[in-house]
């Protein structure tokens, strides 16, 4: 197997750092570039929603190759942690029962922060909307309208402050604090669904890794939450763990 790794000077520092670590630790032949060549079995990059790299990602899948994509981590971002997926923006289809030690070593305690409060709607952001072929803000407005018809009070957590919606209260600040007193998180796909899992807040989502837990099960038990996080921990890596990440990912592709 041979891998093509796409880098770009415009990538955020965390994404570039993860790719450089994967380049340095690569156990298979690799080609490094900024423009897609398409002559390798495996394509790896950061930021699958990027307008140009997205086209290359989809082209590689159409050719029958595999793609590995990195983005900001589910947790541990202060230490450079990144989430990863294979052939999809999110890894829910690849989750399986895994050994517990990786999650258990994180030292993250599950909480029970849910209350009979408002619903937190998490915005997509411009880049994600475009990648999905949606007009920016449409999903958010339609979702908020639906929740209001259900008689629910809504707080909106936009991706950027400029994405605020008139007439809807905005939630800002650290996500751990924002989730306190929330009755439900609604998102299309977002790392916030994982934050809500840790916080013990029910979730409705349409895509993303959390679909593996929350599909038809918006309020899982603590045991179910812990089992999900133990599986998801194998899709969240730091740059200093690049060798282990390669071993795990190639093992899943073999």
HURAJO-V319629 format. One record per residue. N is the residue number from 1. RES is the residue in one small letter. OMEGA is omega in radians with two decimals (none if undefined). Layout:
# HURAJO-V319629
n->N res->RES omega->OMEGA
n->N res->RES omega->OMEGA
This chain:
# HURAJO-V319629
n->1 res->x omega->3.09
n->2 res->x omega->-3.12
n->3 res->x omega->2.97
n->4 res->x omega->-3.12
n->5 res->x omega->-3.12
n->6 res->x omega->3.06
n->7 res->x omega->-3.12
n->8 res->x omega->3.12
n->9 res->x omega->-3.10
n->10 res->x omega->3.14
n->11 res->x omega->3.06
n->12 res->x omega->-3.05
n->13 res->x omega->-3.12
n->14 res->x omega->3.11
n->15 res->x omega->3.13
n->16 res->x omega->-3.13
n->17 res->x omega->3.14
n->18 res->x omega->3.14
n->19 res->x omega->3.12
n->20 res->x omega->3.09
n->21 res->x omega->3.11
n->22 res->x omega->3.07
n->23 res->x omega->-3.09
n->24 res->x omega->-3.06
n->25 res->x omega->-3.00
n->26 res->x omega->3.12
n->27 res->x omega->-3.14
n->28 res->x omega->3.09
n->29 res->x omega->-3.13
n->30 res->x omega->2.97
n->31 res->x omega->-3.09
n->32 res->x omega->3.13
n->33 res->x omega->3.09
n->34 res->x omega->3.13
n->35 res->x omega->-3.08
n->36 res->x omega->3.08
n->37 res->x omega->3.06
n->38 res->x omega->-3.11
n->39 res->x omega->3.13
n->40 res->x omega->3.12
n->41 res->x omega->-2.96
n->42 res->x omega->3.07
n->43 res->x omega->3.11
n->44 res->x omega->3.08
n->45 res->x omega->3.07
n->46 res->x omega->3.04
n->47 res->x omega->-3.04
n->48 res->x omega->3.12
n->49 res->x omega->3.12
n->50 res->x omega->-2.97
n->51 res->x omega->-3.12
n->52 res->x omega->-3.12
n->53 res->x omega->3.10
n->54 res->x omega->3.13
n->55 res->x omega->3.13
n->56 res->x omega->3.09
n->57 res->x omega->-3.11
n->58 res->x omega->3.11
n->59 res->x omega->-3.13
n->60 res->x omega->3.09
n->61 res->x omega->3.12
n->62 res->x omega->3.11
n->63 res->x omega->-3.12
n->64 res->x omega->3.10
n->65 res->x omega->3.07
n->66 res->x omega->3.10
n->67 res->x omega->3.00
n->68 res->x omega->-3.10
n->69 res->x omega->3.12
n->70 res->x omega->3.02
n->71 res->x omega->-3.07
n->72 res->x omega->-2.97
n->73 res->x omega->3.07
n->74 res->x omega->3.06
n->75 res->x omega->3.11
n->76 res->x omega->-3.10
n->77 res->x omega->3.11
n->78 res->x omega->3.12
n->79 res->x omega->3.07
n->80 res->x omega->-3.06
n->81 res->x omega->-3.13
n->82 res->x omega->3.02
n->83 res->x omega->-3.09
n->84 res->x omega->3.08
n->85 res->x omega->3.11
n->86 res->x omega->2.99
n->87 res->x omega->3.14
n->88 res->x omega->3.12
n->89 res->x omega->-3.07
n->90 res->x omega->-2.94
n->91 res->x omega->-3.01
n->92 res->x omega->-3.11
n->93 res->x omega->-3.09
n->94 res->x omega->-3.10
n->95 res->x omega->3.10
n->96 res->x omega->3.08
n->97 res->x omega->-3.10
n->98 res->x omega->3.07
n->99 res->x omega->-2.93
n->100 res->x omega->-2.88
n->101 res->x omega->-3.09
n->102 res->x omega->3.09
n->103 res->x omega->-3.07
n->104 res->x omega->-3.13
n->105 res->x omega->-3.09
n->106 res->x omega->3.14
n->107 res->x omega->-3.13
n->108 res->x omega->-3.12
n->109 res->x omega->3.04
n->110 res->x omega->-3.08
n->111 res->x omega->3.09
n->112 res->x omega->-3.01
n->113 res->x omega->-3.06
n->114 res->x omega->3.08
n->115 res->x omega->3.09
n->116 res->x omega->-3.11
n->117 res->x omega->-3.12
n->118 res->x omega->3.02
n->119 res->x omega->3.07
n->120 res->x omega->3.09
n->121 res->x omega->-3.06
n->122 res->x omega->-3.09
n->123 res->x omega->-3.13
n->124 res->x omega->-2.98
n->125 res->x omega->-3.02
n->126 res->x omega->-3.07
n->127 res->x omega->3.14
n->128 res->x omega->3.12
n->129 res->x omega->3.14
n->130 res->x omega->-3.13
n->131 res->x omega->-3.13
n->132 res->x omega->-3.13
n->133 res->x omega->-3.12
n->134 res->x omega->3.01
n->135 res->x omega->-3.02
n->136 res->x omega->3.10
n->137 res->x omega->-3.08
n->138 res->x omega->-3.12
n->139 res->x omega->-3.11
n->140 res->x omega->-3.10
n->141 res->x omega->3.14
n->142 res->x omega->3.14
n->143 res->x omega->3.13
n->144 res->x omega->3.12
n->145 res->x omega->3.14
n->146 res->x omega->-3.14
n->147 res->x omega->3.10
n->148 res->x omega->3.07
n->149 res->x omega->3.07
n->150 res->x omega->-3.12
n->151 res->x omega->-3.09
n->152 res->x omega->2.96
n->153 res->x omega->-3.00
n->154 res->x omega->2.88
n->155 res->x omega->-3.12
n->156 res->x omega->3.09
n->157 res->x omega->-3.10
n->158 res->x omega->3.08
n->159 res->x omega->3.07
n->160 res->x omega->-3.13
n->161 res->x omega->-3.12
n->162 res->x omega->-3.12
n->163 res->x omega->-3.14
n->164 res->x omega->-3.11
n->165 res->x omega->-3.14
n->166 res->x omega->3.12
n->167 res->x omega->3.13
n->168 res->x omega->3.12
n->169 res->x omega->-3.07
n->170 res->x omega->3.07
n->171 res->x omega->3.12
n->172 res->x omega->3.10
n->173 res->x omega->-3.12
n->174 res->x omega->-3.04
n->175 res->x omega->3.14
n->176 res->x omega->3.12
n->177 res->x omega->-3.11
n->178 res->x omega->-3.10
n->179 res->x omega->-3.12
n->180 res->x omega->3.12
n->181 res->x omega->3.12
n->182 res->x omega->3.14
n->183 res->x omega->-3.04
n->184 res->x omega->2.97
n->185 res->x omega->3.07
n->186 res->x omega->3.12
n->187 res->x omega->3.01
n->188 res->x omega->2.97
n->189 res->x omega->-3.11
n->190 res->x omega->2.99
n->191 res->x omega->3.14
n->192 res->x omega->3.08
n->193 res->x omega->3.09
n->194 res->x omega->3.05
n->195 res->x omega->3.13
n->196 res->x omega->3.08
n->197 res->x omega->3.11
n->198 res->x omega->-3.08
n->199 res->x omega->-3.12
n->200 res->x omega->3.11
n->201 res->x omega->3.13
n->202 res->x omega->-3.04
n->203 res->x omega->2.84
n->204 res->x omega->3.10
n->205 res->x omega->-3.09
n->206 res->x omega->-3.12
n->207 res->x omega->3.11
n->208 res->x omega->-3.10
n->209 res->x omega->-3.09
n->210 res->x omega->3.05
n->211 res->x omega->3.14
n->212 res->x omega->3.13
n->213 res->x omega->-2.90
n->214 res->x omega->3.14
n->215 res->x omega->-3.11
n->216 res->x omega->-3.10
n->217 res->x omega->-2.99
n->218 res->x omega->-3.07
n->219 res->x omega->-3.07
n->220 res->x omega->3.08
n->221 res->x omega->3.09
n->222 res->x omega->3.10
n->223 res->x omega->3.12
n->224 res->x omega->3.11
n->225 res->x omega->-3.10
n->226 res->x omega->3.12
n->227 res->x omega->3.09
n->228 res->x omega->-3.11
n->229 res->x omega->3.07
n->230 res->x omega->3.07
n->231 res->x omega->-3.08
n->232 res->x omega->-3.12
n->233 res->x omega->3.13
n->234 res->x omega->3.09
n->235 res->x omega->-3.13
n->236 res->x omega->-2.98
n->237 res->x omega->3.02
n->238 res->x omega->3.11
n->239 res->x omega->-3.13
n->240 res->x omega->3.09
n->241 res->x omega->-3.02
n->242 res->x omega->-3.14
n->243 res->x omega->3.11
n->244 res->x omega->3.12
n->245 res->x omega->3.09
n->246 res->x omega->-3.09
n->247 res->x omega->-3.12
n->248 res->x omega->-3.06
n->249 res->x omega->3.11
n->250 res->x omega->3.08
n->251 res->x omega->3.11
n->252 res->x omega->-3.14
n->253 res->x omega->-3.07
n->254 res->x omega->none
